[in-house]
Amino acid sequence: MGHRDDPRRRGLGTSAPGFGPVVHDRRWAGDLFGAIRCAAVLLVLLLLIDWGADTLSPRRGALWSALAVLLFLVLCPDRVSVGEGRLTSRRLLRTRTIRTDLLVSVRCLDGITQRLVLRDVFGERVAIDPQLLVDNPDLWQRLHKDARRSLALGTLLCGATALDRVAERVERETAQTVFKVSDLN
């Protein structure tokens, strides 16, 4: 059953997201290539070391290949796209979609990697890297517009402060980029 046919989504008094323009992460292909490159370099180095030490065997080659695949899986980036009223995060084995025009909470989690966790009224949850929004101002503009709509509808109960912090960061880094490009820095 798709999101549009889900009975939980009926009767909300708001229309389902339209099929307007979808904005994708511009750096995803480069990040994917970087993950492939890192895994390939690790595999080649491990195979060369084993070959140079004359200890390379099919079993060790399979082990090094499995280690390279594991590294790729860890480094493989999410493919994030934002359309009118929705954000989709695609990973190798899963896809998560939330309604950005019906957000309930936005939290910024600090840790080894900073994550922005978005939840909608249906309980769907997506975690993205805030740097993604800084690197893709068009993604941020679409998400911010829908988050403001959630705030106006009264569904966004928690997270206005987190959104303000992300907005400040996006604006600051965009201004720094403009200054750098214009040689005003």
Buried (B, 14 or more C-beta within 10 A) or exposed (E): EEBEEEEEBEEBEBEBBEEEEEBBBEBBEEBBEBBBEBBEEBBEEBBEEBEEEEEBEEEBBEEBBEBBEEBBEEBBBBBBBBBBBBBBBBEEEEEBBBBBBBBBBBBBEEEEEEBBBBBBBBEBBBBBBBBBBBBBBBBBBBBBBBBBBBBEBEBBBEBBEBBEBBBEBBEEBEEEBEEEEEEEE
